[in-house]
Amino acid sequence: MSQKSRISLMSANSLVRAIALSCIFAMLTFAAMPRMGLSDVPELPKGDGTGDTPDMFIKMVPGLAGPVVKTNEQVRLSSLRGKICILDMFWSQCPHCEEHAPHMVDYYNQYRQRGLNILGLATDTQDKVEDVKNFMRKAKITYPVGFITTEVIAYYADSKNRGVPQMVIFGQDGKMVKRLIGWNAQIEQELKQTIEQLFPAKPGNKTSGK
């Protein structure tokens, strides 16, 4: 085999490996970082600073922030407490993230009038902002998106599984209800059921209670 052929084969193999690893968390640079949060159920920060979780500021993707965010510059995670909220961690180059993002848009459009908030968190570095914007345009994302931070990773991401997409769901009390990693039909159904269960029954609906 010629040297040129060997180089071509090596390049092809590298591409296959890159695709296979494309949905491994883009925050791998932080993977060795010890978990900063508590061992119990993660919580969103409290605005008055009385909680065990420090407040965190997320730098937003400029020009494409959604209605939850007051400015295009940053958002405080404590501002999401008291609402049903999903932190949706993704990487703009991840095929599974591209598949799941339009479904998140559908859920946001379906449930936001009932109080659902979604905050997208790109694991891309901030110099890749155009990649993130392209991802948002392709998926037609209307909810706010910012860049993930080391603090968010330490407190909310799964410490053993760095895969994306990774969705962390919080109830109105600010406590994590569920964490879902990856995307398939089963995860989609589990996400929908979790969202539905967090909302109070609509007026006129009978419950099975006594």
PyRosetta script that sets phi, psi and omega in degrees:
from pyrosetta import init, pose_from_sequence

init()
pose = pose_from_sequence("MSQKSRISLMSANSLVRAIALSCIFAMLTFAAMPRMGLSDVPELPKGDGTGDTPDMFIKMVPGLAGPVVKTNEQVRLSSLRGKICILDMFWSQCPHCEEHAPHMVDYYNQYRQRGLNILGLATDTQDKVEDVKNFMRKAKITYPVGFITTEVIAYYADSKNRGVPQMVIFGQDGKMVKRLIGWNAQIEQELKQTIEQLFPAKPGNKTSGK")
pose.set_psi(1, 132.9)
pose.set_omega(1, -178.8)
pose.set_phi(2, -70.6)
pose.set_psi(2, 162.0)
pose.set_omega(2, 178.5)
pose.set_phi(3, -61.7)
pose.set_psi(3, -37.8)
pose.set_omega(3, 179.5)
pose.set_phi(4, -63.6)
pose.set_psi(4, -40.5)
pose.set_omega(4, 179.3)
pose.set_phi(5, -66.3)
pose.set_psi(5, -40.6)
pose.set_omega(5, 179.0)
pose.set_phi(6, -63.1)
pose.set_psi(6, -40.0)
pose.set_omega(6, 179.2)
pose.set_phi(7, -64.3)
pose.set_psi(7, -41.8)
pose.set_omega(7, 179.4)
pose.set_phi(8, -63.4)
pose.set_psi(8, -41.5)
pose.set_omega(8, 179.4)
pose.set_phi(9, -65.4)
pose.set_psi(9, -41.5)
pose.set_omega(9, 178.3)
pose.set_phi(10, -63.0)
pose.set_psi(10, -39.5)
pose.set_omega(10, 179.7)
pose.set_phi(11, -65.4)
pose.set_psi(11, -40.4)
pose.set_omega(11, 178.5)
pose.set_phi(12, -63.9)
pose.set_psi(12, -43.4)
pose.set_omega(12, 179.0)
pose.set_phi(13, -63.8)
pose.set_psi(13, -38.4)
pose.set_omega(13, 178.8)
pose.set_phi(14, -64.2)
pose.set_psi(14, -38.6)
pose.set_omega(14, 179.3)
pose.set_phi(15, -64.9)
pose.set_psi(15, -42.1)
pose.set_omega(15, 178.5)
pose.set_phi(16, -61.3)
pose.set_psi(16, -44.7)
pose.set_omega(16, 179.0)
pose.set_phi(17, -63.2)
pose.set_psi(17, -39.4)
pose.set_omega(17, -179.7)
pose.set_phi(18, -63.2)
pose.set_psi(18, -41.3)
pose.set_omega(18, 178.7)
pose.set_phi(19, -66.4)
pose.set_psi(19, -41.7)
pose.set_omega(19, -179.2)
pose.set_phi(20, -62.8)
pose.set_psi(20, -31.2)
pose.set_omega(20, -177.8)
pose.set_phi(21, -99.3)
pose.set_psi(21, 6.4)
pose.set_omega(21, -171.3)
pose.set_phi(22, -63.0)
pose.set_psi(22, -23.9)
pose.set_omega(22, -178.5)
pose.set_phi(23, -105.4)
pose.set_psi(23, 13.9)
pose.set_omega(23, 168.9)
pose.set_phi(24, -74.9)
pose.set_psi(24, 138.6)
pose.set_omega(24, -172.9)
pose.set_phi(25, -44.1)
pose.set_psi(25, 129.3)
pose.set_omega(25, 176.2)
pose.set_phi(26, -72.6)
pose.set_psi(26, 0.6)
pose.set_omega(26, 175.9)
pose.set_phi(27, -97.7)
pose.set_psi(27, 25.3)
pose.set_omega(27, -178.1)
pose.set_phi(28, -61.0)
pose.set_psi(28, -23.1)
pose.set_omega(28, 177.4)
pose.set_phi(29, -63.7)
pose.set_psi(29, -18.5)
pose.set_omega(29, -179.8)
pose.set_phi(30, -104.6)
pose.set_psi(30, 3.1)
pose.set_omega(30, -170.8)
pose.set_phi(31, -61.9)
pose.set_psi(31, -31.7)
pose.set_omega(31, -178.7)
pose.set_phi(32, -80.4)
pose.set_psi(32, -5.4)
pose.set_omega(32, -178.0)
pose.set_phi(33, -71.0)
pose.set_psi(33, 128.5)
pose.set_omega(33, 179.7)
pose.set_phi(34, -66.1)
pose.set_psi(34, 150.3)
pose.set_omega(34, 179.1)
pose.set_phi(35, -66.2)
pose.set_psi(35, 128.2)
pose.set_omega(35, -177.9)
pose.set_phi(36, -90.2)
pose.set_psi(36, -23.4)
pose.set_omega(36, -174.6)
pose.set_phi(37, -79.1)
pose.set_psi(37, -179.4)
pose.set_omega(37, 179.9)
pose.set_phi(38, -81.4)
pose.set_psi(38, 165.6)
pose.set_omega(38, -177.6)
pose.set_phi(39, -82.0)
pose.set_psi(39, -10.2)
pose.set_omega(39, 179.7)
pose.set_phi(40, -87.5)
pose.set_psi(40, -164.6)
pose.set_omega(40, -175.8)
pose.set_phi(41, -64.8)
pose.set_psi(41, 125.1)
pose.set_omega(41, 179.1)
pose.set_phi(42, -61.8)
pose.set_psi(42, 147.1)
pose.set_omega(42, 179.0)
pose.set_phi(43, -130.1)
pose.set_psi(43, 151.7)
pose.set_omega(43, 169.5)
pose.set_phi(44, -70.3)
pose.set_psi(44, 152.4)
pose.set_omega(44, -179.9)
pose.set_phi(45, -63.8)
pose.set_psi(45, 154.1)
pose.set_omega(45, 173.0)
pose.set_phi(46, -94.2)
pose.set_psi(46, 137.3)
pose.set_omega(46, -175.6)
pose.set_phi(47, -61.2)
pose.set_psi(47, -28.4)
pose.set_omega(47, -177.9)
pose.set_phi(48, -89.1)
pose.set_psi(48, 1.5)
pose.set_omega(48, 176.4)
pose.set_phi(49, 78.9)
pose.set_psi(49, 9.9)
pose.set_omega(49, -176.7)
pose.set_phi(50, -85.2)
pose.set_psi(50, -10.3)
pose.set_omega(50, -178.0)
pose.set_phi(51, -81.2)
pose.set_psi(51, 176.2)
pose.set_omega(51, 179.3)
pose.set_phi(52, -84.8)
pose.set_psi(52, -12.4)
pose.set_omega(52, -179.7)
pose.set_phi(53, -101.9)
pose.set_psi(53, 123.0)
pose.set_omega(53, 179.9)
pose.set_phi(54, -67.8)
pose.set_psi(54, 151.5)
pose.set_omega(54, 178.0)
pose.set_phi(55, -68.0)
pose.set_psi(55, 149.8)
pose.set_omega(55, -178.2)
pose.set_phi(56, -130.5)
pose.set_psi(56, 141.9)
pose.set_omega(56, -179.8)
pose.set_phi(57, -111.8)
pose.set_psi(57, 126.7)
pose.set_omega(57, -177.7)
pose.set_phi(58, -105.1)
pose.set_psi(58, 125.0)
pose.set_omega(58, 175.3)
pose.set_phi(59, -77.4)
pose.set_psi(59, 125.9)
pose.set_omega(59, -174.0)
pose.set_phi(60, -88.3)
pose.set_psi(60, 155.5)
pose.set_omega(60, 173.0)
pose.set_phi(61, -69.2)
pose.set_psi(61, 118.4)
pose.set_omega(61, -173.1)
pose.set_phi(62, -65.6)
pose.set_psi(62, 136.9)
pose.set_omega(62, 172.7)
pose.set_phi(63, 85.8)
pose.set_psi(63, -10.4)
pose.set_omega(63, -176.8)
pose.set_phi(64, -126.7)
pose.set_psi(64, 17.7)
pose.set_omega(64, -179.1)
pose.set_phi(65, -69.4)
pose.set_psi(65, 146.6)
pose.set_omega(65, -178.3)
pose.set_phi(66, -90.7)
pose.set_psi(66, -172.5)
pose.set_omega(66, -172.8)
pose.set_phi(67, -70.5)
pose.set_psi(67, -16.5)
pose.set_omega(67, -179.5)
pose.set_phi(68, -71.3)
pose.set_psi(68, -30.7)
pose.set_omega(68, -173.6)
pose.set_phi(69, -87.7)
pose.set_psi(69, 134.2)
pose.set_omega(69, -178.2)
pose.set_phi(70, -77.1)
pose.set_psi(70, -32.2)
pose.set_omega(70, 178.3)
pose.set_phi(71, -132.2)
pose.set_psi(71, 170.6)
pose.set_omega(71, 178.0)
pose.set_phi(72, -88.9)
pose.set_psi(72, 4.8)
pose.set_omega(72, -172.8)
pose.set_phi(73, -98.3)
pose.set_psi(73, -50.1)
pose.set_omega(73, -178.0)
pose.set_phi(74, -159.2)
pose.set_psi(74, 163.5)
pose.set_omega(74, 176.4)
pose.set_phi(75, -137.1)
pose.set_psi(75, 144.2)
pose.set_omega(75, 175.8)
pose.set_phi(76, -91.4)
pose.set_psi(76, 131.7)
pose.set_omega(76, 178.7)
pose.set_phi(77, -62.6)
pose.set_psi(77, -28.8)
pose.set_omega(77, 179.8)
pose.set_phi(78, -63.9)
pose.set_psi(78, -23.1)
pose.set_omega(78, -179.7)
pose.set_phi(79, -70.0)
pose.set_psi(79, -15.1)
pose.set_omega(79, 179.7)
pose.set_phi(80, -91.1)
pose.set_psi(80, -9.8)
pose.set_omega(80, 179.2)
pose.set_phi(81, -68.6)
pose.set_psi(81, 143.2)
pose.set_omega(81, -177.5)
pose.set_phi(82, 93.1)
pose.set_psi(82, 0.0)
pose.set_omega(82, 178.3)
pose.set_phi(83, -127.4)
pose.set_psi(83, 158.1)
pose.set_omega(83, 171.0)
pose.set_phi(84, -75.9)
pose.set_psi(84, 124.0)
pose.set_omega(84, -168.5)
pose.set_phi(85, -138.0)
pose.set_psi(85, 143.9)
pose.set_omega(85, 173.7)
pose.set_phi(86, -123.5)
pose.set_psi(86, 124.5)
pose.set_omega(86, 168.2)
pose.set_phi(87, -91.7)
pose.set_psi(87, 115.2)
pose.set_omega(87, -174.9)
pose.set_phi(88, -108.9)
pose.set_psi(88, 101.6)
pose.set_omega(88, -178.1)
pose.set_phi(89, -88.8)
pose.set_psi(89, 131.2)
pose.set_omega(89, -177.6)
pose.set_phi(90, -149.4)
pose.set_psi(90, 168.2)
pose.set_omega(90, 173.7)
pose.set_phi(91, -125.1)
pose.set_psi(91, 132.7)
pose.set_omega(91, -173.4)
pose.set_phi(92, -63.4)
pose.set_psi(92, -20.1)
pose.set_omega(92, -178.5)
pose.set_phi(93, -100.9)
pose.set_psi(93, 9.4)
pose.set_omega(93, -176.4)
pose.set_phi(94, -91.7)
pose.set_psi(94, 119.9)
pose.set_omega(94, 179.6)
pose.set_phi(95, -59.1)
pose.set_psi(95, -40.0)
pose.set_omega(95, 178.8)
pose.set_phi(96, -65.2)
pose.set_psi(96, -33.6)
pose.set_omega(96, 177.7)
pose.set_phi(97, -68.6)
pose.set_psi(97, -38.7)
pose.set_omega(97, 177.0)
pose.set_phi(98, -63.0)
pose.set_psi(98, -35.1)
pose.set_omega(98, 179.5)
pose.set_phi(99, -71.5)
pose.set_psi(99, -39.3)
pose.set_omega(99, -172.3)
pose.set_phi(100, -84.5)
pose.set_psi(100, -26.7)
pose.set_omega(100, -174.3)
pose.set_phi(101, -57.4)
pose.set_psi(101, -44.8)
pose.set_omega(101, 179.2)
pose.set_phi(102, -61.1)
pose.set_psi(102, -30.2)
pose.set_omega(102, 177.4)
pose.set_phi(103, -68.9)
pose.set_psi(103, -37.7)
pose.set_omega(103, 177.1)
pose.set_phi(104, -64.4)
pose.set_psi(104, -37.1)
pose.set_omega(104, 176.4)
pose.set_phi(105, -62.5)
pose.set_psi(105, -42.9)
pose.set_omega(105, 178.8)
pose.set_phi(106, -61.0)
pose.set_psi(106, -44.3)
pose.set_omega(106, 179.9)
pose.set_phi(107, -65.4)
pose.set_psi(107, -39.8)
pose.set_omega(107, 179.0)
pose.set_phi(108, -62.1)
pose.set_psi(108, -46.5)
pose.set_omega(108, 179.7)
pose.set_phi(109, -65.4)
pose.set_psi(109, -33.2)
pose.set_omega(109, -177.7)
pose.set_phi(110, -76.4)
pose.set_psi(110, -36.9)
pose.set_omega(110, -170.3)
pose.set_phi(111, -112.8)
pose.set_psi(111, -4.9)
pose.set_omega(111, -174.5)
pose.set_phi(112, -65.5)
pose.set_psi(112, -31.0)
pose.set_omega(112, 177.5)
pose.set_phi(113, -67.4)
pose.set_psi(113, -19.5)
pose.set_omega(113, 176.6)
pose.set_phi(114, -94.3)
pose.set_psi(114, -1.6)
pose.set_omega(114, 173.3)
pose.set_phi(115, 113.4)
pose.set_psi(115, 10.3)
pose.set_omega(115, 178.4)
pose.set_phi(116, -78.7)
pose.set_psi(116, 133.2)
pose.set_omega(116, 174.8)
pose.set_phi(117, -120.8)
pose.set_psi(117, 135.8)
pose.set_omega(117, 175.5)
pose.set_phi(118, -122.6)
pose.set_psi(118, 132.3)
pose.set_omega(118, 174.2)
pose.set_phi(119, -119.9)
pose.set_psi(119, 110.1)
pose.set_omega(119, 175.8)
pose.set_phi(120, -74.7)
pose.set_psi(120, 139.8)
pose.set_omega(120, -179.9)
pose.set_phi(121, -128.2)
pose.set_psi(121, 104.6)
pose.set_omega(121, -179.3)
pose.set_phi(122, -76.9)
pose.set_psi(122, 131.2)
pose.set_omega(122, 177.1)
pose.set_phi(123, -86.2)
pose.set_psi(123, -2.6)
pose.set_omega(123, 175.4)
pose.set_phi(124, -63.1)
pose.set_psi(124, 152.4)
pose.set_omega(124, 172.9)
pose.set_phi(125, -71.8)
pose.set_psi(125, 157.2)
pose.set_omega(125, -172.5)
pose.set_phi(126, -66.7)
pose.set_psi(126, -19.2)
pose.set_omega(126, 176.7)
pose.set_phi(127, -76.1)
pose.set_psi(127, -6.7)
pose.set_omega(127, 177.7)
pose.set_phi(128, -101.1)
pose.set_psi(128, 30.3)
pose.set_omega(128, -175.4)
pose.set_phi(129, -59.8)
pose.set_psi(129, -34.2)
pose.set_omega(129, -179.9)
pose.set_phi(130, -67.6)
pose.set_psi(130, -34.3)
pose.set_omega(130, 175.4)
pose.set_phi(131, -63.0)
pose.set_psi(131, -41.0)
pose.set_omega(131, 180.0)
pose.set_phi(132, -66.8)
pose.set_psi(132, -42.8)
pose.set_omega(132, 178.6)
pose.set_phi(133, -61.8)
pose.set_psi(133, -40.8)
pose.set_omega(133, 178.2)
pose.set_phi(134, -64.0)
pose.set_psi(134, -39.5)
pose.set_omega(134, 176.7)
pose.set_phi(135, -61.0)
pose.set_psi(135, -44.6)
pose.set_omega(135, -179.5)
pose.set_phi(136, -64.6)
pose.set_psi(136, -41.8)
pose.set_omega(136, 179.5)
pose.set_phi(137, -64.6)
pose.set_psi(137, -43.6)
pose.set_omega(137, -177.8)
pose.set_phi(138, -62.6)
pose.set_psi(138, -40.3)
pose.set_omega(138, -179.3)
pose.set_phi(139, -86.3)
pose.set_psi(139, -6.2)
pose.set_omega(139, -178.0)
pose.set_phi(140, 59.6)
pose.set_psi(140, 43.2)
pose.set_omega(140, -178.9)
pose.set_phi(141, -71.2)
pose.set_psi(141, 128.3)
pose.set_omega(141, 178.3)
pose.set_phi(142, -112.8)
pose.set_psi(142, -13.9)
pose.set_omega(142, 176.7)
pose.set_phi(143, -81.7)
pose.set_psi(143, 160.2)
pose.set_omega(143, -175.5)
pose.set_phi(144, -68.9)
pose.set_psi(144, 147.0)
pose.set_omega(144, 179.5)
pose.set_phi(145, -133.3)
pose.set_psi(145, 134.0)
pose.set_omega(145, 176.2)
pose.set_phi(146, -133.0)
pose.set_psi(146, -174.0)
pose.set_omega(146, -179.7)
pose.set_phi(147, -99.5)
pose.set_psi(147, 134.0)
pose.set_omega(147, -178.6)
pose.set_phi(148, -66.5)
pose.set_psi(148, 154.3)
pose.set_omega(148, 178.9)
pose.set_phi(149, -121.8)
pose.set_psi(149, 164.8)
pose.set_omega(149, 178.3)
pose.set_phi(150, -62.7)
pose.set_psi(150, -33.2)
pose.set_omega(150, 179.0)
pose.set_phi(151, -66.6)
pose.set_psi(151, -42.7)
pose.set_omega(151, 178.5)
pose.set_phi(152, -61.3)
pose.set_psi(152, -43.1)
pose.set_omega(152, 178.8)
pose.set_phi(153, -60.4)
pose.set_psi(153, -46.7)
pose.set_omega(153, -175.4)
pose.set_phi(154, -65.5)
pose.set_psi(154, -36.0)
pose.set_omega(154, -175.6)
pose.set_phi(155, -91.3)
pose.set_psi(155, -29.0)
pose.set_omega(155, -168.9)
pose.set_phi(156, -122.2)
pose.set_psi(156, -27.7)
pose.set_omega(156, -179.2)
pose.set_phi(157, -73.9)
pose.set_psi(157, 151.4)
pose.set_omega(157, 176.8)
pose.set_phi(158, -63.3)
pose.set_psi(158, 129.1)
pose.set_omega(158, -175.4)
pose.set_phi(159, -74.9)
pose.set_psi(159, -14.2)
pose.set_omega(159, -178.1)
pose.set_phi(160, -111.4)
pose.set_psi(160, -20.1)
pose.set_omega(160, -177.9)
pose.set_phi(161, -125.9)
pose.set_psi(161, 110.9)
pose.set_omega(161, -177.6)
pose.set_phi(162, -96.9)
pose.set_psi(162, 22.1)
pose.set_omega(162, -178.1)
pose.set_phi(163, -75.3)
pose.set_psi(163, 154.4)
pose.set_omega(163, 173.2)
pose.set_phi(164, -127.3)
pose.set_psi(164, 154.1)
pose.set_omega(164, -0.1)
pose.set_phi(165, -68.4)
pose.set_psi(165, 150.4)
pose.set_omega(165, 178.3)
pose.set_phi(166, -133.2)
pose.set_psi(166, 117.8)
pose.set_omega(166, -175.1)
pose.set_phi(167, -111.9)
pose.set_psi(167, 124.0)
pose.set_omega(167, 178.6)
pose.set_phi(168, -112.5)
pose.set_psi(168, 119.7)
pose.set_omega(168, -172.4)
pose.set_phi(169, -107.2)
pose.set_psi(169, 130.9)
pose.set_omega(169, -179.0)
pose.set_phi(170, -119.4)
pose.set_psi(170, 142.9)
pose.set_omega(170, 173.6)
pose.set_phi(171, -84.2)
pose.set_psi(171, -179.5)
pose.set_omega(171, -178.6)
pose.set_phi(172, -65.9)
pose.set_psi(172, -20.4)
pose.set_omega(172, 178.0)
pose.set_phi(173, -80.5)
pose.set_psi(173, -0.4)
pose.set_omega(173, 177.8)
pose.set_phi(174, 86.7)
pose.set_psi(174, -2.4)
pose.set_omega(174, -178.0)
pose.set_phi(175, -93.8)
pose.set_psi(175, 145.3)
pose.set_omega(175, 179.1)
pose.set_phi(176, -65.5)
pose.set_psi(176, 131.6)
pose.set_omega(176, 178.1)
pose.set_phi(177, -96.8)
pose.set_psi(177, -41.0)
pose.set_omega(177, -176.9)
pose.set_phi(178, -160.1)
pose.set_psi(178, 152.1)
pose.set_omega(178, 172.5)
pose.set_phi(179, -124.8)
pose.set_psi(179, 128.3)
pose.set_omega(179, -179.9)
pose.set_phi(180, -121.9)
pose.set_psi(180, 136.4)
pose.set_omega(180, -177.1)
pose.set_phi(181, -126.2)
pose.set_psi(181, 130.5)
pose.set_omega(181, -179.1)
pose.set_phi(182, 94.1)
pose.set_psi(182, -172.7)
pose.set_omega(182, 179.5)
pose.set_phi(183, -153.8)
pose.set_psi(183, 123.4)
pose.set_omega(183, 172.0)
pose.set_phi(184, -158.9)
pose.set_psi(184, -178.2)
pose.set_omega(184, -175.9)
pose.set_phi(185, -61.6)
pose.set_psi(185, -37.7)
pose.set_omega(185, -179.2)
pose.set_phi(186, -67.2)
pose.set_psi(186, -43.4)
pose.set_omega(186, 178.9)
pose.set_phi(187, -65.3)
pose.set_psi(187, -39.8)
pose.set_omega(187, 178.3)
pose.set_phi(188, -60.3)
pose.set_psi(188, -43.5)
pose.set_omega(188, 179.4)
pose.set_phi(189, -65.8)
pose.set_psi(189, -39.6)
pose.set_omega(189, 179.7)
pose.set_phi(190, -65.7)
pose.set_psi(190, -38.7)
pose.set_omega(190, 178.0)
pose.set_phi(191, -63.9)
pose.set_psi(191, -46.2)
pose.set_omega(191, -178.8)
pose.set_phi(192, -62.7)
pose.set_psi(192, -42.9)
pose.set_omega(192, 179.4)
pose.set_phi(193, -63.8)
pose.set_psi(193, -40.0)
pose.set_omega(193, 179.3)
pose.set_phi(194, -63.4)
pose.set_psi(194, -44.6)
pose.set_omega(194, 178.8)
pose.set_phi(195, -60.7)
pose.set_psi(195, -47.0)
pose.set_omega(195, -178.8)
pose.set_phi(196, -60.7)
pose.set_psi(196, -40.8)
pose.set_omega(196, -177.7)
pose.set_phi(197, -68.9)
pose.set_psi(197, -23.9)
pose.set_omega(197, -178.2)
pose.set_phi(198, -78.5)
pose.set_psi(198, -23.5)
pose.set_omega(198, 179.6)
pose.set_phi(199, -85.9)
pose.set_psi(199, 141.9)
pose.set_omega(199, 174.9)
pose.set_phi(200, -65.0)
pose.set_psi(200, 154.4)
pose.set_omega(200, 179.8)
pose.set_phi(201, -60.4)
pose.set_psi(201, 141.1)
pose.set_omega(201, 177.9)
pose.set_phi(202, -67.4)
pose.set_psi(202, 147.9)
pose.set_omega(202, 178.3)
pose.set_phi(203, -53.9)
pose.set_psi(203, 132.8)
pose.set_omega(203, 179.2)
pose.set_phi(204, 96.5)
pose.set_psi(204, -16.3)
pose.set_omega(204, 178.1)
pose.set_phi(205, -82.1)
pose.set_psi(205, 132.0)
pose.set_omega(205, 178.5)
pose.set_phi(206, -87.1)
pose.set_psi(206, 139.4)
pose.set_omega(206, 176.8)
pose.set_phi(207, -104.0)
pose.set_psi(207, 170.1)
pose.set_omega(207, -177.9)
pose.set_phi(208, -89.2)
pose.set_psi(208, 7.0)
pose.set_omega(208, -179.4)
pose.set_phi(209, -70.4)
pose.set_psi(209, 167.8)
pose.set_omega(209, -178.2)
pose.set_phi(210, -71.4)
pose.dump_pdb("model.pdb")
